[in-house]
Amino acid sequence: MNKRPGFKRVWMLLLVLAASPSAWAALPLSDSQGESLPSLAPMLEQVLPAVVNISTRGRVRVADNPLMQDPFFRRFFGVPEAPRERPTQSLGSGVIVDAKNGYVLTNNHVIDKADEITVILTDGRSLTATLVGKDPEADVAVIQIPAEKLAAVTLADSERVRVGDFVVAIGNPFGLGQTVTSGIVSAKGRSGLGIEGYEDFIQTDASINPGNSGGALVNLRGELVGVNTAIIAPGGGNVGIGFAIPINMARQIMEQLVTHGEVRRGRVGLFVQDLTPELAKAFGIKETRGAVIAKTMQDSPAEKAGLKSGDVVTSINGKAVSSSAELRNIFGLLQVGETAALDVIRDGKPRVIKVVIAEPVQASLDGQRLNPVLQGASFGVIAEDSPDFGRIEGVPVLSVEPGTPAWRAGLRKGDVIVSINRQPVTNLEELRQAVKGAQRGLLINLRRGNGALFILIQ
């Protein structure tokens, strides 16, 4: 029997590959010595030049103690009026997807708040990049570098990725430089993790660590199937649970960023929830996967199209919908003016309803116009691309100027007002009426993060 070191491991790998003809076809079967051993090196030699390291520099405002927002305290302690700032820097990865134009795909959080973006290629060149566009909700960004002697990766069809497929993650973990790890696709369509606003992740056990963000997840053919984005690990290191944005989703967002510099998401006006077996039984339908319309917003495209509470959406434009998160992801990739054909079940009978994506509502209200105690705050509507949409009915606080009456009263940006003086508030008009009718101050019930609290303003 052959006693060479590593023989057993190679033999077991060959047994695994024997069950996957496609893997055999894609996997090179020779190493640097010319021996008949499996090796990813030939494929990686083609892909690695397209994966880059990204470093950024920027400045962020340092939060002051609330007392320092008072002009008297600032003068007493000699605090300068100009906001304090501190320098920041970050490391990440990116993938060249268009060599002709120098477009690099990465994560938004890699380049967020950056004043300087530097891209380092595998050949050692250091290039200054410019921001083309970014989408914080999906955590996708596109930057551009000089298009000189660049290599781009081929994009795969991530819809064809299957659980169990072999994948390779390439990136810049911990700033060590380009690193390659391998594994399999552990799951598809991961959502509801609270990592991003739009989630449809590919899960993999290929080692992904801090700094891998924005890097490539490729198949054995060297095709890009996803953009490495996040990990789940108590200590911040890899434990075999990593997530990548499917390239089909990233490609659609990238096309909008290149064309418009932003993602132009429209308005549909639906509140939805997952279809559970219990709800399916209550509705008298056989389907157990889909999204249930809980409510349609007044004068919204959904209401005008004829959608009703209790309708069960099973697919949109031919793509199956198995959850409310999936429905939200599909709508989030449609642009204003596009038509979405929804397959719905109403009263046990299937039907098709078409909805035209409308312009988002751009509405805001100055707090000073409502009441002097709200001076410094502005209020708006919960956008459909917000994680709170469909979960909370209320009026969000868009901004609060430090040192103003609204700030001193305790309101903060991101708060969502759900009632005033125990009167429910779901839109700007209801907010206006509730404040107008107040006689003895404002008892405001609001949501802040995952918590809730009351604020009394007199």
N, C-alpha and C positions, 0 to 999 in steps of 0.2 A: 504494500500500500504506500502511496505517496505521502511522505512525512514532511513535505516542505511547509514552512510557516504560512498560515493564512489559507491553506488549501481547503480546510473545512468551511471557512466563511465564503470563499469563492464558490464552492460546490453548492452551498445552500442558496446563494444568490442565483446561480444558474437554474436551480430547481424552481425558484420563485418566478424567474423570467420565462420559464418553459410554459407557464400557464398564461402568458401574455404575449402573443405573436407580435402585436404592434410595438411593444416595448423592445422586443428582440430586433425589430426592423430599425428602430431609432437609436438603439444603444450601440456605440462603436465597440468592436470586439478585439481591440489590440491596444497595448500600452506602449510606453516609450521604448521598451526593449524589443518591440515587435512580437511579443508573446501573445497568445490567444487568451487574453484576460479582459473582462469588461472594463471600460473606461469612459468617463464623461469628458475627458480632456479635449478631443477633437471638436465636440459640440461647443464647449466653453470657450475655446479659442476663437470661435466665430461670434459668440455673444458678449464676452467680457469687454471688448472695446466700446460697446454701446451702453454700458453701465458706468455711471460717473459718481464721484464723491462731491458733495455739496457742503460748503461752509458759509455761514452768514454772520453778519455783524449788524447790530442795531442799537436802539436806545428805547427804554420804556420809562414811563412815569412812575415814580415811587409814591406809594400811597402814604398820605399824611395821617397823623392822629386827628380825629374829628375836631378836637379842640383847636387844632392849628388852622381850621377853616375860618375861625373868627379873626377878623382884622386886628382886634385889640391884642389877642394872644400873639399873633404873628409879629406885631410891633414890639411887644413886651419882651419876647424871646429873640428878637432880631432875626426872624426867619424871612428870607427873601421872598418877594412876591412871585417870582418866576417858579414854576413847578420844578421840583427836583427830579432828576433823571439818572439812570444808571445804565452803563453799557451792557449789552447782551450778545451772546454768540451761540451758535448751534451747529451741529453736524448732522448730516443725513446723506441720502442717496437720491439718484435720479436715473432715468432711462431715456436715451436718445431714441425718439420714435420717428423723427423726420430729419435725415441727414442733409437734405437739400436746403431746408430752411433753418436748421439748427434748433429745432424744438425739442425740449427736454421735459418729460412728464415726471412729476414728483408729487409729494403730499403738500397740502397747504400749510400744515403745522411746521414743516421743515423751513419754509421761507417766510412765514408770517412775521410781520413787523420788522422785516429786514431792510436795512438801508443799503447794504452791500451784499451781493450774492456772488460767490466764487465757485466755479466748477473746475474740478481737477480730473483730467482724462487719464486713461491707463498708460498713455505714452508719456505722462509727466507734465503735459501742458496745463497751465493754470489760466483759465479764461474768466472774464467778467461777464456775468449774465444779467439780462434785463427781464423784468416780470411782464409776461404777456397777459395773464389773467389768473384768477383764483376763485375757487368755490369752497368757502369754509364749511358749508353744510355737508358736502360729500367728501371734504378733505382732499381735493384735487387741485393742483396748480400746474401751469405751464410756464416755463422760462425759456429764454432764447439765448444761444451763444453763437459766435461767428461760425458760419458754415464752411469750415475749411478742413478737409481730410477727416470727415466724421464717418462713423459707422453706426447704422441704425438697426434695431432689432425688428424682427418680423412679428406682426401682431396675430395672435391666434383668435379663434372663436370660443370665448369662454363658456358659451351655452353648451358646447360639446364636451366640456371637462366633466369627468366622472369621478365619483368617490373611489379612491384606490389608485388613481393615476399617479405615476411618479412625477415629482416636481423638484426643481432646484431653486433655492433662494440665493440671490446675489445682492450684496450691499456693503455698507461701511460700518459694521457694528463697533460701538465704543470708540470710533475714530481710528481704528487699527489699520484701515485701508481695505481694499477690496477682498471680500471673503465669500466663500461658496459653501452652502450647506444643502443637504438633500433630504427628501422625505416623500410623503404621499399626500394627496388631498384627503383630509379627514372628514370634511363635510362641505356642503354648499348651501347658499342662501341663508347664512347666519344673520339674524337681525334682532332688534330689541335689546342690544347690548348697552345702549346708551353712550357708545363711543362717538358716533357721528349722527348728524341729523338724518341722513339717508344711508341705510345699511343693507347690504346684500353680499356679505363677505364670503370669500372662499377661506375655509379653515384648513390649516396645514400643520403637520408636526415637524416640518423643516425648521431648523433653529433660526428664529428671528429675535434679534436683540436690539436694544436702543442704538440708533444710528442706522439700522436697516431700513427705516422709514423712507418710502419713496423708491426703494430698490425694486429689482425685477424678480418675479416668480415666473419661471419658464418651464415648459415641458421638455421631454427628452429630445424633441426636434429643435430645441432652441427658440421656440416661439413664445412670445410674452402672453401669459394667461392672466396675470394680475400684478397689481402694484402693492408691495408689502406696506402695511399700514400700522398695525397694532399688535400687541401681545397681551396675554392675560398671565400675570405672574405676581404673587404677593411681594416678592423682593425686587421686582423690576427686571429680572433676568428671564431667560428662556426656560419654560417647563413643557415645551411641546405643544403649546396652543398659540398659534399665530394666525393673523388674519390679513387677507389681501383683498383690495378692491378688484372685482372682475374687470378685465380689460374692455369688455363690451360697454360696461357702464362708464368707465374712465374715458373711453374713446368718444362717446357721445358728448360728455361734458367738455372734453378737450376741443372738439369741433366748435362748440359754442364760444369757448374762451378765445380761441384763435380768431373767430369771426367777429365777435362782439366785445371781447375783453371781459365778459361776465356771463353768468348763466341766467337767462331770462325765463324764469319759471312763471307760469300763469296761475289763474284762479279757477277752481272748480266749485268749491263751496260745499264740501261733504264732511260730515262727521261719521267715522266708520269704526267698527270693532270686528274682532275675529269671529268667524262662524265656529261655534262649538257644537259638539254632538247634541248637547241639551237644546241649544237654539234650533238646530236642524230638526230635531224631533218636534219642537214647539211649532215650527213653520210647516211641518209636514212634508219635508223634502228629504231625498236620499243623500244629497251631497253633504259631506262633512268638512269640506275645506273651501274657504272663500272669505269674502268680507261683507259684513252686514252694514247697510246704511242705517245709522241711528237717527240722523237728522240732515236735512238740506237747509242751507242758509237762504234767507229771503233774497229774492232778486238775483240769485246766483246762477251761473250756467247750468248747474245740476238741477235746480228747480225749474228753470225754463225748458230744459230737455225732457222733463217729466219724471225724473227719478223721485222715488218716494221712500219714506221711512219703512224699513222692513224688507226692502229689495236686497237680494243676495247677489253680489257681483262675483262671477266665476272666472271671467277673463276679460282682458282689455286688448283690443286690436290683435286678437288671436293668441295672446300670451296668457297662460293660466295664472289666476290669482288665488293663492292659498291662504293669505292672511291680510290684515289691514296694512301691515308694514310693506308687503309686496305691492299693494295697490298704490300706496303713497310713493314708493320708488318709481313705479311706472309713470304716474302723473308727473313726478318731479323731473323726468327726462323729456317731457313733451313741452314744446314751445308755444307761445301765444299764437293763436290762430289755427293750430292743428286740431283735427277732429279725432276724438277717441270713441271707438265703437265698443260699448260695454255689453257683454252677455250677462243678463240678469235673470233671476228667477223670482217671479212675483205670484203669490198665491199658488205656488206649485207649478206654474207654467213658465217656460223659457221665453225670453224676448230679447231683442237687440235695441238698445237706446244709444243714440249718438249725442255726444257732448262736445261743444266747441270750447277750447281753452281760451279764457278771457284774460285781459290785462289785470294784474293784481291791483287791489284797492290801495291807493296811497293816501291814507287819511291820518291826520294828527290834530291835536288840540292843545293849545297853550293853557297851562294851568292858571295863569294870571287872569285869563278871561272867565274862568269859572269862579274863582274865589281868591282873595289876596293871600290866604294862608297856603295856597298851592302854587304861588309864584316861584318860578325856577324849574318847574316840572313840565314835561310834555307827555301827552298820552296818545295812544294809537290803537291799532288792531293787531290781533295775533295773526302773523303771516302764515300762509299755508305751508311754507317751507320751514316753519319753526317746530321743534319737537313738542311744544305745548299745544299745537293745533290739534283739535279733536279730543284732547285730554282735559283741557281746562277752558271753561267759558268765563271770560272776563276781559278787562281792559289793561293792557300792558303799559308800564311806565317806560317810555322810550329813552328819557334822559332826565337827569336832575343836576342842576348847577350847584356845586359846593358853596356853602355859606348862605344860600337862599332860604326863605321860609319853608319851602317844601323839604329841603335837605335837613333843616333843623327839626322839622316835624317827624323825620325818620324815614321818608320815602327814598328809595334807591332805584337806580336803573335796573331793569329786569324784573321788578315786582309786577305781579298781576293782581289788579283790584277785582275782587269777586262780589263785594257788596259794600254799600255805604249806608250806615244807620239801619243795618239789617235788611236793606232793600237790594235784591240781586241786581248786578250790573254786568251786562254782557256785551254792550257796545257803547260808542261814544255818546249817542243820544241819551241812553239810559244813565250814563255817567253825568251828563249835563243836568238832567232832570233831578237826579238824586242830590246833587250838590245845591241846585237851585232851591229845592224844597227844604233844605236843612235849616233848623231854627236854633239849635243849641250845640253847634259844633259838628264835627264829622267823626263818626266811629267807622273806621275803614278796616275791612277784613281783606287780607291779601295773602297771596301765595308767594313765597320766597324760596327758590330752590325746591327742595323736597319738603319744606316745612310750611306752616301757616301761622299767622299772627294777626292781632288787632293793633291798630294805631289810633289813638284818640287825639284829634286836633281841635283845639278850642280857640 
